[in-house]
Amino acid sequence: MENEKKCPCPHCEAREAEEAQNEELNFAVLVALVPVLTITLFNTVGLL
């Protein structure tokens, strides 16, 4: 994907910025859910 030509038009630049922001938000949600999933797993196994 790095070898693709970048379109210099404002529409494509705005879309790329929005995609980057969405990706960052999705990663933050994933990181926030990791402790919840870990605690749930430990409770299911009976370690807590």
ABEGO torsion letter per residue (X at the ends): XAABBBBABAAAAAAAAAAAAAAAAAAAAAAAAAAAAAAAAAAAAGAX
